[in-house]
Amino acid sequence: MPTTHSHDRSSLPLAGCHIVERSDSVAAAYAGRLLATLGATVVMLEPEEGSPLRQAAPLLDDETSALFSYLAAGKHSLVCDLETGDGQRILARELQQADILLDDTPVSERRALGLDHERLSERFPSLVHVSVLPFGAMGPKADWDGEEINLIHASGEGFLLPNGRSYELFPNRPPLKIYGHFAQYQGGCAAALSALSAWWAVSEFGGQYVDVSVQDAMLLCGAFALQRLGDGSLEHRATRSFRYGGVFEAKDGYVELLTLEDRQWNALVQLLGNPGWAQDEALKDPLERSRRGADINAHIREWMAVRNVDTIVGNAQKLGVPAAKYRTPREVVQGEHEFFRGLFSPCTLENGQEVQMVVAPYRFQRTPLKMAGVPSIGEHSGRVPSIGDSSHQVVVKEGLS
């Protein structure tokens, strides 16, 4: 069958899926972003002053939020104050045609705003209502708020940072938070996947309520630490490292090296030039290599310190040694491989500036993904975006409420 290509959003995988998003958090907004990129029509319900994420750092020179721009690309914006009758009518109108509701409203506020799942399931029996909260909507912590730093440490991940080479260099550094919104992005991924799973089951089971906890999503990232705890080993930042391998400083940058299998170890020895110290028969035993990890790393560190990163990585790739360069953001943005895959696409920000923005970590053979612009506050108020619409020019008809 011949391959055809189209930039028509109606041909994307989620064309025809209508999503209403009410988000103050990165997690819920990122779930909507993922689904919008796949072709869903995602309508953000914002207060008159706009989502709090519009003021979230990092900010561009004109105070435009780079974070919000990334999260809102390809979405629609409607002004909707749920404390008013007009806001409730807008909500009802949007949910009447919606397949999925993404919502991070605190549990204690939902009933007053008409967002409690009991009422919604009664009024919209086919709706998939996805709740995205720091600790979920059920349980003793359901009413707890939580910022990124709380979620990183509540999952136990902060206890394990810094580790490896970082711990060697800074042994007295306290537990750290991963930069940015790592936990929130994990929660967003979980919300998007569970939303799609529930939506695909609507024809058989009807709509349902999906309760997503960002802490639970983060716990999945620490699955190995939990597994080792079950084995009786408490992993912490002083011990969370590969016994040999890891991060090494080369002449002009850094290299990550990891050899877990015998064939990889043998290839590493060849890469290093078959040095005498590596010919010790005892090092054929993986357990012995682990016991001598510090000595092995000292030899590798000395070897790498006088060689260039590209030379090391190029030769390692030829031999089958798992090694890669630590790249700067500029190198990623300008990377030949990333350009070939279409990782970045032009996107028009709210201020009219055109930038290159990450699209998605996947590609579709027949329907290349294309980034749409970032909406201004209420840009689509007074209009109802039709399913799969990219022109945003459909006029509201009376009587939809």
N, C-alpha and C positions, 0 to 999 in steps of 0.2 A: 504494500500500500504506500503511495507516495506521501511524503511528509509535507504538510501545509503549515503555514505560519500566519498568525493573526494577532493584532494588538487590540482587537475588539474585546472589551471587558465582558461582554455577554458570552464569550466562549471560555472564560476562565472557570476553574473547577467549582467555585462557590457562587457563580452567577445564579440569581434567583433566590438566594438566601438573604433575608432582611433581618438586620440586627439593630437593636436599640441598646445604646451604651450609656450608663450613668456612672461616671468614674471620677474619683478624686485621686486615686492611687495609680502608680505605674503598673501594677499587676493587672488591674482590670483594663486599663488603657492599652497595654501591650497585647492582651488577648484580642481586643478589637482590632488592633493594628495588623496582627497576623491574619485574621479572618478577612479584613478589608483587602489586603494584598492578594489574597486568593480569589478575589472577585465579589465578595459579599458587599451588600450595601449596608454600611454602618452609620447610624445616625446618633451623634452625641447629643445628649440633652444637657445643656449648660445653663447655669444661672446668668442673669443679665451681665454680671461682671466677668463672666467667663470661668472656665475651669481653673482651680488653683494651680494646675500644672502649667498654665500659660505663663506663670511667674517663676517657674522652677529653674534652678541653675542646672547646667551652665547657660549663660546668656551671651548672645551675640552683641556686637557693638551698639546696636540700636535697642538693646534690652529685649529682643525677641528670644524666647526660650528655645534653645536648640533641642532640649529634651522633649518639650511638647511638640515641636515641629516634627520630630521623628515619630512620635507616638500617634499624631493626628493625621499624618499624610494619608490621603485617599479617603478620608471620612467626610461626613456631612455634619453641620452644626445647626441645632435648633435651640433657641432660647426657651427655657421651660422652667417656670417657678412652680414647684409642686405644692407650695403653700397657698396657691390661688386656684380659683375655679378654672381659669383659662389654662393654667398649667396642668390640671388634672384632665381637662379635655384633650390637650395635646398628647399627654401620656396615653390616654385611652385610644386615641386615633392611631398613634404609632404602634402600640402593642396589638391593635386589631390586625395589622398586616405583618407583624413581626414573627419571626421563627424563634429568635433567641433574644433574651434580655441579659446583658452583662451589668451587674450591679454591685457596688462596694459600699452602699449606704449602711451605716451602723445598724445593727439589729434593733436597738432600742428606738430608732427613729422611723422604722419602716412602716409600721401600722398607721401612724399619723399621716404619712405621705402616700398611702395607698400602695405600698410596695411589699407588704407582707405576702409570703408565698401562698398562704391559705386562700386569701382573697383573689390573688392573681390566677391561681390554678382553677378557681371556680369561674372566673370571668373569661379566661383564655385557656381552655383545656388543652390546646395543642402547643402552648408556649413552653419552651425550655428556659427556665429561670436559673441563671448561673450566678450564685453568690460568691464573691471573691473578697475575703477578709483576712487580716493578719493571722488569726488563730481559728478561723472557721466560724460558722454561724451557730454551732451547737457545742455544748460542753462548758465547763467552768470558766473558760477564758473567752467565751463568745463575745462578751462586751468589752474586751480589752482592745485598746488601740496599740499600734506598734509601728515604729519607724524602722528603716532599713537596718540600723545598728542593732535594734532589739531582735529582729528576725534572724539576723546572722548568728547572734550569740544564743538565741533561744533554740536554734537547731544544733548547737554544739560546734558549728564550723569555726567560729572565732577561737575556740579553745585550741584548734589545730593550726593556727596561724600566728606568726610566720613559722615555716618549717623548712626542712632541707637545707640548701645552701644559705637561705636567708637566716635561718636559725644559727648556722655556723658563724655568720658575720655579725649577727645582732642577738646574742643569746639572752640578753636582759630585756629585750623589747617585749612589752606586754601584748596580750591578745589583740589581734587586729580585725578590722572590718574590711572586707573586700571592697575595693573602690567601686563607686557607682551604685547601681540598683540590682545587684546580682540576685538577691532573694526574690525581689519583686518580679524580675524577668522569669524566674523559675515558676513562680505562681501564675504568671500570665500564660506560660506554655501549658501548664496543667489545666488552666481554665479553658483555653482554646481547644485542647484535645478532648476534654470531657464534654464541652459544649457540642462539638461535632458528633461525638459518640451518642449523646442523648438525642440529638436532632435526627440522626440516621435511624433511630429506633422509634421515632414518633408514629410512623404508620402502623406499628405493631402494638406499642404500649401507650401512645399519647404523650403529651408533654410531661415533664417532670422537673423536680427541683434538684439542682446540683450544688453541693456545698463544698467550695474549694478553700483550703487553708494554705496560706503562703508558708507557714512554718512546716507543715507536712511536706510541701513540695521541696523545701530546703533539706528536710531530713533525708530525702532520697539521694541528695548529693553526698551525704555522709554515710551511705549504706555500708561502705567497706569498714569504716570505723565501728559501726554498730555490729557488723559481722564479727570483727575481731574481738569486740567486747564480749560477744557471745562465746567466743573461744577462750575467754579468760584473759585477754590482753587489752589493757587500757591504752589506747593510742592517744598521744598528745604531741604537741609541736616539737618536743625534743626528740621524739622517736618516729615521727611521721616523715619518713624519707626512704628512698631506695638505698639499699646498703652500699651500692656503688653506682655511679652514674649521676644524673641530675644536671644542674646548671654549671657550666664552666666558662671562664673568661678567656677568650682568644685574643689575638693581637689587635683586632679591630672591632670587637663586639662580643656577643655571648652565644653559646651553643647549648642546646638541651640534648642530652644523650641518655639513652635508656636501652639496656641489653638484658632482657629477662630470660632468653633461651640460650642453650648451648651454642647453637649455630650463630647467634648474634654475638656471643662472647668470642667465638673463634674468629669471626669477621672483624671484631674490634681489635683483637690482637694483631691481625694482618694490617689493619688501618694504621696501627701504632708502629708498624715496621718490625713486628716480631721481636720485641725487646727481650733481653735475657730474663728479667724478673717475671715475665709472663709465661716462661717455659716451665715453671715449677709444676710438677705433676699434680700437686695437691690442688692447684687452681682449676683442675678439670671438674672438681666437685662444686656444684652451685652453692652448697651450704658453706663450704670453706671460703668461697669467694665472698659470700655475705659477711663472714666473720672478719675477713681482711679488707672490708670495704673501704675503710679510711685510708689504708696504704695504697690500694688500687687507685682511688680518687686522687691521691697526691701525685702519683705517676702521670695520670691522665691530665691533671691540671698543669703540670710542668710541660708536657708535650704540647698542649693546646696554646699555651701562653705565647709561643713564638710563631704561631701559624695564623693565617687569615681565615675568617669564618667561611667564606665561599669555597675555599680550597678544602677545608675540613668537611663541610657538608657535601660537596660534590663527590669527593672520594668515598665518603661514608655511604652515600646513596648507591654508588656503583657496587659496593661490597655487600650491601644489605644491612648496614648498621643503622638502626633507628636514631637519626640525628637531624636536628633542624635549627635554623637560625632564629634568634630572637629578633623580630623585626619591629621597626618603629612604626607608628601610625602612618607617617608619610609614605613609608615603603609599601604598606598595605594598600593605601589609597591609589598609589601609582603602579601597583603590581601588574605585570603582564598577565599572570594567571587570572587574577581577579577581573581584569578588563575582558579577557576572553570569555569568562563565565557570565559577564554582565552583572556582577555583584552590585555595582553602583549604577544609578540611573538619575537623569536630571529630574529635579523636583522644585516647584515654585513655592517659596515660603509665603507666609501671610503678608510680609512686607514687599513682595514682588521680586525678591532676590532669587535667582536660580542657583541651586547648589547640586552637588552630587550626593545622593543619599543611598544608604544600604537598602536594597530591595528585600531579599529573602535568601536564606541559605540553601535554596533548592531551585531547580529550573524545570520547566515543562517543555517537552519537545515541540508540541504543536501550538502552544499558546504562551509565548514569551511574556513574562510579567513586566508590567510597566507602572512606574510610580506616578500617582496622581498628586495634586497640590495639597497645601495645608489650608483649611478653611478659616476665615475670620469668624469672630463671635457672631452667632446667629445668621451666618451667611445664607442659610437655606430656610430661615424662618419665613412663613408665608408661602412656602412651597413644599410639596410632598415629593421627595425623591422616589421615582418609580423603581421597581426591583431591577437591579443591574444598571441603573441609569448612571452615566458618567458626565452628562451635560448639565445636570442639576437644574433643568428648566421646566419642570412639571408644575403647573399651577394648582394650588389647593382648591378642591371643590367643596362647596357647601354640603353640610350634612354628614361629613365623615365622622364627626364626633358622636 
